[in-house]
Each structure stands twice: as structure tokens, then as C-alpha cells.
Amino acid sequence: MATEQLPDVEANLKRSITLPQAMGVSFHQIVGGGVIALMGTAIALTGGGAPLAFVIAAAAVVVYSLPLAALGSAMPVTGGRYTYAARLFSPTWGFATMWFSVLVTVQLSLMALAGAQYVHALAPAIPVRPLALLVMTVFFLTNLAGSTFSNRIGIVLGVIMLVAFLLYAGVGLRQVQWETFTDLAPHGTGNLLTAAALLTFAVTGSSAVAEIGREMKQPGRDIPVSMIGGIVIAVALYVLMAIPSVGVLGAEQTAGKPMTLVADNILSPAGFAFFVLGGAMVSVIGHINSLLLTATKPVLAAVGDGWFPARLGAVNKRFGTPHWLLLLLYVIGVTPVLAGFSVAAIAGMASVALTPVIAIMIIASCRLRARYPHHYADAPFRMRRGIHLTTVVIGVAVLAVQDYLLIGKLTIEANLALLLWTIVGFTVWVLRHRRVAAASTPAPAASGSPA
């Protein structure tokens, strides 16, 4: 059978993303989920231990982000969540990671609904779901204008968000009842660790920078710096905000509640509005912006291997954006809002879908080291073999525990959606895997950036 000529889907992508822009992607991917969606949940589980739970979660994520950072430094690619598994294991493994990465796009609905709920607390006349749809649509259109333009917006949004969140933290810290923190595990160590496991999902978003390696100016350096740096900066902010979130009114009043409850008590009306619009809402739209930037990349890489028709991966030559893929992922992202899914159902689907994807990428870092030692040795960021293996084992174990805890919290509608998505994915695989197997898979380039 003749070898199929595959499209060069990366030809029009622009190498324009700088280190500050990559840090912005990493930071926004973390902050949108953690502070806005999960603070009340963390307090409900841990009480005064909520700040410590964030620290434990961050430590766990840093451990398994180290092999991801090494992988990205040695092998900067487009669509790492597909390419790493496809090149280092097999195209079928790549398809599986890509397919479930696409499902993570439902985070668009999760973030937009969370932000809209905060705005609704400020202005009850504004309906939640229409506002969520408006936010997603605006940033979908923004991303069509090109990744560099979108990331510049992300940097501006990041500054506004930091000011709003630091205002909340600064004013709140002066009103904290410090006796709240005399017992950091009032509900038991088990609940503290459970909260930390749940919060790891909020901190894992920095791995998204591995999706845009071929669009970075210096990916070997910028991927590990932005990945680990984004975690450290974001979690420092988490802790500063978690302390007043539980320490001002007490855990009993704030458990399971949004931070607007505390913000309304400690800030002036103008400050409260700025916190909601400039902090909560901006963090949400920043997360949406960076998610749209990175979510197309695994599918784009899969198009290059023949899993989908070449037309789906068409890249606009003027803006360097895959416009059809952006449209497709936008439709997937907004569907849960249109279908009336709850925030809990959306979060469950996204969490369970992402965890095995990250685990496969972690294991792939060992595969790269074994198969292409010269690429690993030439990478700006690398680890000793023993440390590397230890971080991989610990990371996979942490992810397994995290998924176990999350699966137990899935709603019926989330289970059905996951099942349907899996069936559709298997059908696509059956229809396309022979075509992909017949096509040639390019070998890693000698430059140190295997593709």
C-alpha cells in the first residue's frame, strides 16, 4: 500500500511566544481552576488546613512536573499530549491521549460558569449561563486573531488579576483570626490529604505549555521555567488568599462557599466590584484564553499523522491559527453550558480525562531518555537517572490516587458523557488506524528537538 502524503500542519505556526507569554499561559491555566472553583471545597474538607492543602498539592505537582519539564525541554513539539505518546509509544497511544485531551476542553464551560456566578453575586440581574456563553465566544474570536495577540492580552489580564487578588489578600490578612489555624487538620489527616489530592488538578494546568513548544522562541529553556515557575507563583497566591478565606469568618461559614462571601465583608463596594470583575472574572477569562491557545495543538498534531482529514488542521497563514480546530473545540467547550450541565459534572469529566493523559506523558519522559539519550543529554533542563525515575514513580502514584478520589465523585450525567465520548473515540480509531499505520512517522530530528 502506498504511503500517504501527510500535511505539514506546523508550517504556518509562528515562533513568537516569549518567556513572559509562556509564563502567562501557565499561570492562567492554574489560577482559574484553583482559586475560583475549589477554594470553598478545600475549606469544607480541611477547615484551617486549607492553606496547607494547597502547599501539599503544589509539592506533589512539582514532583511530577519535573519529568514533564525535562520532556518538554528535550522535545519541544506542537501538541505534546499527542506527540509524546505517539512518537515514544505508538500512534494509538497518541490518539488516546489526544482524544481525552480534547474532552478537557469542557473546562471552558467550567471556568465560564464559575466566573459568571461571581458576577451574578455582584449583579443578580445578570443571568449566569448567557454571560458564560458570551465570555467563551469573545475569547474564541480573540484567539482567531493569533496566539501572540492573545498572549499579550493574557499578560495584561494577569496584572489586573494579581492586583485584585492581592487586594483581597492584603486587606483580609489584617482581619484574620489566627486561632483558626491552631489545628491544621481539624477533620483528620485523611481529609487533609484528600483535599490536597483534589487540589492537584487545580495546579496541573501548567503542563499546557508543552502544547506550544514549536511556537516558543526558546522552548528548551522556557518550557521548564514557565511550567515550574507558574506553579510556584500561583500557589504562593493561593496560600495568601486561602488564609483570609478561612480565617476571617471561620471555616463553618465559608465551607463550600465562594470567596465573594468574605470579599463582601472585608472590601468596600468598589473594592468588592474590582475583586469580582478584575480578579475572579479576569482569572476565568484568562484561563479560557490560554486553554483555547493550547487545546488545538494535540489535535493539530494528530491531523498531521492522518487521524483526521487534513482540512481540519488548516492553519490561517495571516494569523497562524488553526481556525477550524478552534471552532470545533469552541463547540465542544460550550456544549455543557447549553446542555445545562452542573459545574460539578463538568469538573468531574475534565479531571478524570486529564489524569491518565498526564501519567502517560510522565512515563514517556523515561522512554525518551532510553530511546534518544543524545537529545536528553543536550536539553537545557535534565535530571539524574535516579531522580528522574523517582519523580516518575511518585508522580504516577499521586495521579492514580487523584483519579481514584475523583471517579468516586462523578455524577451520572458525567459518567454517561465520558462513556459516549469513549465510544465515539473508539469508532474514530477503528475507521482511521489502518490509514495512520500505513503512513510514515517521521523520525526525531538531529537538532535535539525530536518531532
C-alpha positions in Angstrom: 0.0 0.0 0.0 1.4 3.4 -0.9 2.5 5.7 1.8 0.1 8.6 2.3 1.5 12.1 2.0 0.7 13.8 5.3 0.1 17.5 5.6 2.8 19.8 7.2 0.4 21.1 9.8 3.1 23.2 11.6 4.3 25.0 8.5 2.4 28.3 9.3 2.7 28.3 13.0 4.7 31.3 14.2 7.6 31.1 16.7 6.6 34.2 18.5 5.8 33.2 22.1 8.3 34.6 24.6 9.0 33.5 28.2 6.7 36.1 29.8 3.9 35.0 27.5 4.5 31.3 28.3 4.5 32.1 32.0 1.2 33.8 31.4 -0.3 30.7 29.8 1.0 28.5 32.7 -0.2 30.9 35.4 -3.7 31.4 33.9 -4.2 27.6 33.4 -3.6 27.1 37.1 -5.2 30.1 38.8 -8.6 29.9 37.0 -9.4 26.5 38.4 -7.9 26.6 41.9 -8.9 29.9 43.4 -12.3 30.4 41.8 -13.7 26.9 41.7 -12.1 25.0 44.5 -11.5 27.3 47.5 -14.8 26.6 49.2 -14.4 22.8 48.6 -10.9 22.9 50.2 -12.2 24.7 53.3 -15.1 22.3 53.6 -12.7 19.3 53.7 -9.9 20.8 55.8 -11.1 23.9 57.7 -8.0 25.7 58.9 -5.8 23.3 56.9 -6.9 24.7 53.5 -3.6 26.7 53.0 -1.6 23.7 53.9 -3.6 21.6 51.5 -2.6 23.9 48.7 1.1 23.6 49.6 0.9 19.8 49.7 -0.9 19.8 46.3 1.8 22.1 44.8 4.6 19.9 46.2 3.1 16.8 44.6 2.5 18.6 41.2 6.1 19.9 41.2 7.4 16.4 41.6 5.6 15.0 38.6 6.0 18.2 36.6 9.8 17.8 36.7 9.8 14.8 34.2 7.3 16.8 32.1 9.6 19.8 32.1 12.5 17.6 31.1 10.5 16.0 28.3 9.4 19.4 27.0 13.0 20.8 27.2 14.4 17.9 25.2 11.5 17.5 22.8 9.6 20.8 22.1 6.7 19.9 19.9 3.3 21.0 18.8 0.6 19.2 20.7 2.7 17.4 23.3 -0.3 15.5 24.7 -0.5 13.7 21.4 3.0 13.8 20.0 4.9 12.4 23.1 2.7 9.3 23.3 2.6 8.8 19.5 6.4 9.1 18.9 7.6 7.5 22.1 5.0 4.7 22.3 2.7 4.3 19.3 0.2 6.4 17.2 -2.6 4.5 19.0 -1.4 5.7 22.4 -1.1 9.2 20.9 -4.7 9.0 19.7 -5.9 8.0 23.1 -4.1 10.9 24.9 -5.3 13.4 22.2 -8.9 12.2 22.4 -9.2 12.6 26.1 -7.3 15.9 26.0 -10.0 17.2 23.7 -12.6 16.4 26.3 -10.7 18.5 28.8 -11.9 21.5 26.7 -15.1 21.3 28.7 -13.2 23.3 31.2 -14.3 26.3 29.1 -17.8 25.8 30.5 -16.5 25.2 34.0 -14.5 28.4 34.1 -17.1 30.5 32.3 -19.8 29.3 34.7 -17.7 29.9 37.7 -16.9 33.5 36.6 -20.5 34.2 35.7 -21.6 33.0 39.2 -19.2 35.6 40.7 -20.6 38.3 38.5 -24.1 37.2 39.4 -23.3 37.7 43.1 -22.3 41.3 42.2 -25.2 42.0 39.9 -28.1 39.5 40.4 -29.9 40.8 37.4 -27.2 39.3 35.1 -28.1 35.7 34.1 -25.3 33.2 34.6 -25.4 30.9 31.5 -25.9 33.7 28.9 -22.9 35.5 30.4 -20.8 32.4 30.4 -21.6 31.9 26.7 -20.7 35.5 25.9 -17.3 35.2 27.7 -16.4 32.0 25.8 -17.4 33.5 22.5 -15.4 36.7 22.9 -12.2 34.8 23.7 -12.8 32.3 20.9 -12.9 35.2 18.5 -9.8 36.8 20.1 -7.8 33.6 19.6 -8.7 33.5 16.0 -6.6 36.7 15.7 -3.4 34.8 16.5 -1.6 33.4 19.5 0.8 36.3 20.0 -2.0 38.8 20.2 -4.0 36.6 22.6 -1.0 36.1 24.9 -0.4 39.9 25.1 -3.9 40.2 26.3 -3.1 37.4 28.8 -0.2 39.4 30.3 -2.4 42.4 30.8 -5.2 40.3 32.3 -2.6 38.7 34.6 -1.5 42.0 36.0 -5.1 43.1 36.7 -5.9 39.8 38.3 -2.9 39.9 40.6 -3.8 43.4 41.8 -7.3 42.4 42.6 -6.3 39.2 44.4 -3.5 40.8 46.3 -6.0 43.5 47.4 -8.2 40.7 48.8 -5.3 39.0 50.4 -3.8 42.2 51.8 -7.0 43.5 53.4 -8.1 40.1 54.5 -4.8 39.2 56.3 -5.3 42.2 58.6 -8.6 40.8 59.8 -7.7 37.1 60.2 -8.5 35.3 63.4 -5.2 33.4 63.7 -6.6 31.0 66.3 -8.4 29.3 63.3 -5.1 27.8 62.3 -4.1 26.2 65.6 -5.3 22.9 64.2 -4.4 22.3 60.6 -6.3 19.1 60.3 -9.5 19.5 62.3 -11.3 17.0 60.2 -8.4 14.5 60.3 -5.3 13.9 58.3 -7.2 11.8 55.8 -9.4 14.7 54.8 -6.4 17.0 54.6 -4.7 14.6 52.1 -8.0 14.1 50.2 -8.3 17.9 49.8 -4.6 18.1 48.6 -5.3 15.3 46.1 -8.3 17.1 44.7 -6.4 20.4 44.5 -3.6 18.8 42.4 -6.0 19.1 39.5 -6.1 22.9 40.0 -2.3 23.1 39.9 -1.7 20.7 37.0 -2.6 23.2 34.3 1.0 24.4 33.9 1.6 21.3 31.7 -0.4 23.0 29.0 2.8 24.9 27.9 4.1 21.7 26.5 1.4 22.0 23.8 3.0 25.1 22.3 6.7 24.3 22.2 7.0 24.9 18.4 5.6 28.4 18.9 8.1 29.4 21.5 11.2 31.3 20.7 13.4 29.4 23.2 11.3 26.3 24.1 14.2 24.3 25.7 14.6 26.9 28.4 11.1 28.4 28.5 9.0 25.2 28.9 10.6 24.1 32.2 10.9 27.7 33.6 7.3 28.6 32.8 6.0 25.2 33.9 7.6 25.1 37.4 7.6 28.9 37.8 3.9 29.1 37.1 3.2 26.5 39.8 5.3 28.3 42.4 3.9 31.8 41.7 0.3 30.6 41.5 0.4 28.5 44.7 2.0 31.4 46.6 -1.0 33.4 45.6 -3.3 30.5 46.6 -1.9 30.4 50.1 -2.2 34.2 50.6 -5.8 34.0 49.6 -6.7 30.8 51.4 -5.6 32.3 54.8 -8.2 35.1 54.9 -10.8 32.9 53.0 -10.9 30.6 56.1 -9.5 32.9 58.8 -11.8 35.9 58.6 -15.2 34.4 59.1 -14.2 30.9 60.1 -14.5 27.6 58.4 -18.1 27.0 59.4 -19.3 30.0 57.5 -17.1 29.7 54.4 -17.1 25.9 53.8 -18.3 25.2 50.3 -18.9 28.9 49.6 -17.4 31.2 47.0 -14.9 33.8 48.1 -17.4 36.6 47.5 -18.8 35.9 51.0 -15.5 37.0 52.6 -14.8 39.7 50.0 -18.1 41.3 50.7 -17.3 41.5 54.4 -13.7 42.9 54.1 -13.8 45.2 51.0 -15.5 48.4 50.2 -18.3 48.3 47.5 -15.8 49.5 44.9 -13.1 47.0 46.1 -15.7 44.2 46.0 -16.6 45.0 42.4 -13.0 45.1 41.5 -12.3 41.8 43.1 -15.2 40.1 41.2 -14.5 41.7 37.9 -10.8 42.3 37.9 -9.9 39.2 40.0 -12.4 36.3 39.7 -13.7 37.2 36.2 -10.4 38.1 34.8 -8.8 34.8 36.1 -11.6 32.9 34.4 -11.3 34.6 31.0 -7.5 34.3 31.2 -7.9 30.6 31.8 -10.3 30.4 28.8 -7.9 32.4 26.7 -4.9 30.1 27.4 -7.0 27.0 27.1 -8.1 27.9 23.6 -4.5 28.7 22.7 -3.2 25.2 23.8 -6.2 22.9 23.3 -6.0 22.8 19.5 -2.4 21.6 19.4 -2.8 17.8 20.2 -5.5 17.6 17.5 -3.3 19.6 15.1 -0.5 17.1 15.6 -3.0 14.1 15.2 -4.1 15.6 11.9 -0.5 15.6 10.8 -0.4 11.8 11.3 -3.6 11.2 9.4 -6.1 10.7 12.2 -8.4 13.3 10.8 -8.8 14.9 7.3 -6.1 17.4 6.5 -8.6 20.2 6.0 -9.5 20.1 9.7 -5.9 21.2 10.6 -5.7 24.1 8.1 -3.7 26.9 9.6 -4.5 30.5 8.7 -1.4 32.0 7.0 -2.1 35.5 8.3 -2.6 34.8 12.0 -1.0 31.4 12.3 -4.1 29.9 13.9 -5.9 26.6 13.2 -9.3 28.2 12.7 -11.4 25.0 12.1 -9.9 23.3 15.1 -10.6 26.4 17.3 -14.2 26.3 16.0 -14.6 22.6 16.8 -13.2 22.9 20.3 -15.3 26.0 21.0 -18.4 24.0 20.1 -17.3 21.1 22.5 -16.4 23.6 25.2 -19.8 25.4 25.2 -21.9 22.3 24.9 -22.1 21.6 28.6 -23.4 25.1 29.2 -26.0 24.7 26.5 -27.0 21.3 27.9 -27.4 22.6 31.4 -24.6 20.6 33.0 -23.6 21.5 36.5 -20.2 22.8 37.5 -19.6 19.6 39.4 -20.4 17.4 36.4 -18.1 19.5 34.1 -15.3 19.4 36.7 -15.5 15.7 37.1 -15.3 15.0 33.4 -12.3 17.3 32.9 -10.5 15.9 35.9 -10.9 12.2 35.1 -10.0 12.8 31.4 -6.8 14.7 32.2 -5.2 12.5 34.8 -4.3 9.5 32.6 -3.1 11.8 29.9 -0.5 13.4 32.3 0.5 10.0 33.6 1.3 8.8 30.0 3.3 11.9 29.4 5.3 11.4 32.6 6.2 7.8 31.6 7.1 9.0 28.1 9.8 11.1 29.6 11.6 7.9 30.6 11.0 6.4 27.2 12.7 9.5 25.6 15.7 9.2 27.8 16.1 5.5 26.9 15.5 5.8 23.1 17.1 9.1 22.4 19.8 9.7 25.1 21.6 12.3 23.0 18.5 14.5 22.8 18.1 14.3 26.6 21.7 15.0 27.2 21.6 18.1 25.1 18.5 19.5 26.7 18.8 22.7 28.8 16.9 21.0 31.6 17.6 17.4 32.7 17.8 15.2 35.8 20.0 12.4 37.0 18.6 9.0 36.2 17.7 8.0 39.8 16.0 11.3 40.5 14.1 11.1 37.2 12.8 7.6 37.9 11.8 8.5 41.4 9.8 11.5 40.3 8.1 9.4 37.6 7.1 6.7 40.1 5.8 9.2 42.7 4.0 11.2 40.1 2.1 8.3 38.6 1.1 7.1 42.1 -0.1 10.6 43.0 -2.2 10.7 39.8 -3.6 7.3 40.4 -4.8 8.3 43.9 -6.2 11.6 42.5 -8.2 9.8 39.8 -9.5 7.2 42.4 -10.8 10.1 44.5 -12.3 11.9 41.6 -14.1 9.0 40.0 -16.0 8.4 43.2 -17.4 11.9 42.9 -18.6 11.7 39.3 -22.3 12.4 38.6 -24.5 10.1 36.5 -24.5 12.6 33.6 -20.7 12.9 33.7 -20.4 9.1 33.6 -22.7 8.9 30.6 -20.8 11.7 28.8 -17.5 10.0 29.4 -18.9 6.7 28.1 -20.3 8.3 25.0 -17.0 10.2 24.3 -15.1 6.9 24.7 -17.4 5.1 22.3 -17.1 7.8 19.7 -13.3 7.8 20.1 -13.1 4.1 19.6 -15.2 4.4 16.5 -12.8 7.0 15.0 -9.9 4.8 15.9 -11.4 1.8 14.1 -12.0 3.9 11.0 -8.6 5.6 10.8 -5.9 3.5 12.5 -5.0 1.5 9.4 -4.6 4.7 7.4 -2.3 6.1 10.1 -0.3 2.8 10.4 0.3 2.9 6.6 1.6 6.5 6.7 5.2 7.1 7.5 6.0 8.5 11.0 8.9 11.0 10.9 12.0 10.1 13.0 13.3 12.6 15.6 15.3 15.4 14.1 19.0 15.6 14.8 18.8 19.1 16.2 17.8 18.0 19.6 14.1 18.7 19.0 12.5 15.4 18.1 9.3 15.8 16.2 
